[in-house]
Amino acid sequence: MRWIVGFGRFWYDFIVGDDWMVAVVVAIAVGVTYALAHADVTAWWLLPVAVFAVLAVSVARAAAKVRGR
């Protein structure tokens, strides 16, 4: 049982990491891209835009923490 718990903790830490917001936004973007693609909408651009946007927000939040705001 300890092995299963450790395995789950590893994957949680690997996927979520330090910022849960990034994991949630990327998961939502993957889901929306999937849904749009199955509705025959060209949606290849959505995932890179979402990842870039959430990365920029995450870096800005981390920089603000370092600066002490």
Secondary structure, DSSP 8 states (H G I E B T S, - for coil): -HHHHHHHHHHHHHHTTT-HHHHHHHHHHHHHHHHHHHTT---TTHHHHHHHHHHHHHHHHHHHHHHT-
